[in-house]
Amino acid sequence: MEKAFDHIIADYAGNKVMVNGAEHLVGECSVALLNCFNEPDELEAFGDLSDDILADSVYVESSETTQDHIDVLCEDILSLLRLVKDFHPFVPFATEVQLEAVWESLSGEIIVSLRRLYHECAKIAEETGKAVQTILQRVRPDLDAERILGIVTNSNRQIANMITLYGEYGRDLMFAKNEINVLAERFRLLKKPDATHLLPIAFYALPKVATPTKVQFVKAEFEGDLEFKLANRYFFSRYLDFIFYDFYQGLGLGHYPRRCEVCGKYFLMTDSHLQRYCNGLSGIKNRAGKELTCRAVGKQRRQKELAENDPILRKYKTVCNGIRKDVSRGKITEETAEAAKRAAKDCKEKAKHNNDYANGAYFTDMNKNRFYAMVTPKDTRVA
């Protein structure tokens, strides 16, 4: 059976995907990618760990491997897993289980000694032109040469998988993040962002990456579905292959990342209807101290935009502002101002319900001096 850390395993059925046991909408992992590691300190720590894993692997693959080298590699991998524990598709990775799997494959003095024995025999085999197995049988007739070869081959495979998945992960993540971010901004400018318009842009812009090397048909159960579904199970040896494959699959369904105009984070769009705000919390509180969602803040902004662009409301605000200035300058009394504001509001309400009035006499009637004249003369000016 494949070890958990050997591959990213994804089951695709319809518009859903199960990644290492966690359910997502297809394309959703690219949203997590765009929202992660945006702080310089996080990015630097992540890059350093990936570089350390690649450096550690040089020692682990050599004939001079020691238990200390393997211990360092395991600890660096565990640190990286802890760093990405909240990031798709690594959310379901149980880091302690991962570390245990790594130790089972690589650690223990017996595996280290067998790897060293193999390298010594391989060197002799290269010099003499004989098979490694023959040299093993001659040097250690008390051991099963076939079994040693199997253990060392499996150990080499596990190391290669870890180096590929974790050592290249930092570089792959940042490359994919930058490429998809550029595309997301291009998608934002589309008038109709559906699959027909999304895919041509992506195929032209994105680099061609490797496709999965192993596929299975499996029975998958997704939340909300009454029955099991037939799914395609893909095994990805690199994060880069997975994220671009999932991204393309999402575009084919009309799924694409879009930046929220309130919080600035990305969210997954699942149709061509242009949505400007996500469902998350905005960090903005109302007068009662309750934190508003980005959609609620967006609704308030739209109402404000409509008011600013409505000629009826714009004229009303202009007149009311003039009335307030006259009060502050002592030109009229508070009583006159209140009466003038009521008259202005009556005109505004009449214009909202009568198009003929709104398009004609409204702008003539909405005059602060006219409203002052409607008030009793003795109340017009300050005594």
PEVENGI-V302883 format. One record per residue. RES is the residue in one small letter. PSI is psi in radians with two decimals (999 if undefined). NEAR is the number of other ideal C-beta (glycine too) atoms within 12 Angstrom. Layout:
<<RES,PSI,NEAR> <RES,PSI,NEAR>>
This chain:
<<m,2.51,7> <e,2.39,20> <k,2.66,25> <a,-0.60,31> <f,-0.01,39> <d,-0.61,29> <h,2.81,32> <i,2.10,42> <i,2.15,35> <a,2.22,40> <d,2.02,35> <y,2.24,37> <a,2.00,29> <g,-2.27,22> <n,0.28,26> <k,2.73,31> <v,2.42,41> <m,1.98,36> <v,1.95,39> <n,0.64,32> <g,-0.12,22> <a,2.38,27> <e,2.39,30> <h,2.82,33> <l,2.53,34> <v,2.25,36> <g,-0.17,44> <e,-0.51,36> <c,-0.47,43> <s,-0.51,46> <v,-0.76,36> <a,-0.67,34> <l,-0.81,40> <l,-0.45,38> <n,-0.01,30> <c,2.75,32> <f,0.85,28> <n,-0.12,19> <e,2.35,11> <p,-0.69,10> <d,-0.73,12> <e,-0.79,21> <l,-0.73,20> <e,-0.77,16> <a,-0.71,21> <f,-0.80,34> <g,-0.69,25> <d,-0.72,19> <l,-0.76,33> <s,-0.73,35> <d,-0.69,23> <d,-0.68,27> <i,-0.73,37> <l,-0.70,29> <a,-0.74,19> <d,-0.64,34> <s,-0.48,33> <v,-0.72,19> <y,-0.71,26> <v,-0.59,40> <e,-0.25,27> <s,2.93,19> <s,-0.20,22> <e,0.37,16> <t,2.35,34> <t,2.89,22> <q,-0.58,23> <d,-0.72,17> <h,-0.75,27> <i,-0.69,34> <d,-0.75,24> <v,-0.76,26> <l,-0.80,38> <c,-0.76,37> <e,-0.66,23> <d,-0.70,36> <i,-0.74,44> <l,-0.74,31> <s,-0.71,25> <l,-0.74,40> <l,-0.68,35> <r,-0.60,22> <l,-0.58,31> <v,0.29,33> <k,-0.40,20> <d,0.26,19> <f,2.20,32> <h,2.48,35> <p,0.40,40> <f,0.02,36> <v,-0.83,23> <p,-0.07,25> <f,2.07,34> <a,1.89,20> <t,-0.62,26> <e,-0.66,16> <v,-0.70,19> <q,-0.82,31> <l,-0.70,29> <e,-0.71,20> <a,-0.70,27> <v,-0.79,41> <w,-0.68,25> <e,-0.63,21> <s,-0.51,34> <l,-0.53,43> <s,3.10,30> <g,2.33,19> <e,-0.54,16> <i,-0.69,18> <i,-0.71,31> <v,-0.77,28> <s,-0.64,22> <l,-0.66,31> <r,-0.70,38> <r,-0.73,26> <l,-0.75,28> <y,-0.81,34> <h,-0.67,27> <e,-0.76,24> <c,-0.62,31> <a,-0.65,27> <k,-0.73,18> <i,-0.73,22> <a,-0.67,23> <e,-0.64,14> <e,-0.59,12> <t,-0.24,14> <g,0.22,10> <k,2.89,18> <a,2.57,18> <v,-0.70,28> <q,-0.69,25> <t,-0.76,19> <i,-0.70,27> <l,-0.78,31> <q,-0.61,21> <r,-0.75,18> <v,-0.74,22> <r,1.33,21> <p,-0.27,11> <d,-0.15,12> <l,2.73,23> <d,1.86,15> <a,-0.68,26> <e,-0.73,15> <r,-0.70,19> <i,-0.80,32> <l,-0.71,27> <g,-0.77,19> <i,-0.80,28> <v,-0.71,36> <t,-0.76,22> <n,-0.70,23> <s,-0.74,33> <n,-0.69,27> <r,-0.74,23> <q,-0.72,37> <i,-0.79,39> <a,-0.72,24> <n,-0.76,31> <m,-0.71,42> <i,-0.76,34> <t,-0.82,29> <l,-0.80,43> <y,-0.71,44> <g,-0.62,32> <e,-0.01,28> <y,-0.75,43> <g,-0.82,33> <r,-0.78,23> <d,-0.72,32> <l,-0.83,40> <m,-0.62,27> <f,-0.85,23> <a,-0.69,37> <k,-0.79,35> <n,-0.75,21> <e,-0.80,28> <i,-0.58,41> <n,-0.74,27> <v,-0.75,22> <l,-0.69,38> <a,-0.66,38> <e,-0.61,20> <r,-0.68,23> <f,-0.58,39> <r,-0.48,24> <l,-0.14,16> <l,2.41,26> <k,-0.56,11> <k,1.54,15> <p,1.28,31> <d,3.11,24> <a,-0.65,29> <t,-0.62,15> <h,-0.47,20> <l,-0.82,37> <l,-0.78,26> <p,-0.69,19> <i,-0.77,26> <a,-0.76,34> <f,-0.58,18> <y,-0.64,13> <a,-0.67,24> <l,2.56,27> <p,2.68,21> <k,2.19,15> <v,2.90,23> <a,2.59,18> <t,2.86,19> <p,2.49,26> <t,-0.21,14> <k,2.28,18> <v,2.48,19> <q,2.68,20> <f,2.23,15> <v,2.84,20> <k,2.10,17> <a,2.52,27> <e,2.08,19> <f,2.61,26> <e,2.33,13> <g,-0.27,11> <d,2.38,18> <l,-0.46,8> <e,2.82,11> <f,2.63,15> <k,2.65,25> <l,2.15,18> <a,2.69,27> <n,2.11,26> <r,2.15,27> <y,2.47,32> <f,2.09,29> <f,2.24,37> <s,-0.27,31> <r,2.52,32> <y,-0.68,40> <l,-0.75,33> <d,-0.75,32> <f,-0.87,39> <i,-0.66,42> <f,-0.65,36> <y,-0.82,37> <d,-0.67,44> <f,-0.82,43> <y,-0.76,33> <q,-0.70,37> <g,-0.75,38> <l,-0.64,37> <g,-0.40,24> <l,0.02,29> <g,0.30,28> <h,2.29,38> <y,2.69,44> <p,2.49,43> <r,2.49,39> <r,2.29,27> <c,2.33,31> <e,-0.08,23> <v,-1.07,29> <c,-0.29,26> <g,-0.05,18> <k,2.80,26> <y,2.62,34> <f,2.87,33> <l,2.11,37> <m,2.40,35> <t,0.13,25> <d,3.09,19> <s,-0.01,21> <h,2.19,13> <l,1.90,18> <q,2.24,24> <r,-0.24,22> <y,2.59,30> <c,3.14,28> <n,0.03,19> <g,3.07,24> <l,2.48,20> <s,-0.34,27> <g,0.00,15> <i,2.31,22> <k,2.62,14> <n,-3.04,13> <r,-0.44,8> <a,-0.02,7> <g,0.09,8> <k,2.34,12> <e,2.30,17> <l,2.63,25> <t,2.83,24> <c,-0.60,30> <r,-0.69,24> <a,-0.74,24> <v,-0.71,28> <g,-0.67,25> <k,-0.74,18> <q,-0.70,21> <r,-0.69,21> <r,-0.71,18> <q,-0.70,15> <k,-0.72,15> <e,-0.73,15> <l,-0.73,15> <a,-0.71,18> <e,-0.49,15> <n,-0.09,12> <d,2.03,18> <p,-0.56,20> <i,-0.86,31> <l,-0.64,27> <r,-0.77,20> <k,-0.71,25> <y,-0.81,33> <k,-0.69,22> <t,-0.79,21> <v,-0.76,32> <c,-0.68,27> <n,-0.68,18> <g,-0.67,27> <i,-0.76,35> <r,-0.69,21> <k,-0.67,16> <d,-0.62,26> <v,-0.85,25> <s,-0.47,14> <r,-0.02,13> <g,0.29,14> <k,-0.52,21> <i,2.84,31> <t,2.88,23> <e,-0.66,19> <e,-0.76,20> <t,-0.72,31> <a,-0.77,33> <e,-0.70,21> <a,-0.70,25> <a,-0.68,35> <k,-0.67,30> <r,-0.71,19> <a,-0.69,29> <a,-0.70,36> <k,-0.67,23> <d,-0.73,22> <c,-0.72,33> <k,-0.80,31> <e,-0.67,19> <k,-0.69,22> <a,-0.58,29> <k,-0.46,18> <h,0.02,14> <n,1.76,18> <n,-0.66,13> <d,-0.77,11> <y,-0.73,21> <a,-0.62,25> <n,0.00,13> <g,-1.67,14> <a,-0.28,17> <y,-0.86,29> <f,-0.37,21> <t,-0.76,15> <d,-0.59,26> <m,1.38,36> <n,2.16,23> <k,-0.65,33> <n,-0.60,22> <r,-0.71,20> <f,-0.67,30> <y,-0.70,30> <a,-0.40,17> <m,-0.27,21> <v,2.64,26> <t,2.25,13> <p,-0.69,12> <k,-0.34,11> <d,-0.05,20> <t,-0.78,23> <r,2.78,19> <v,2.37,17> <a,999,10>>
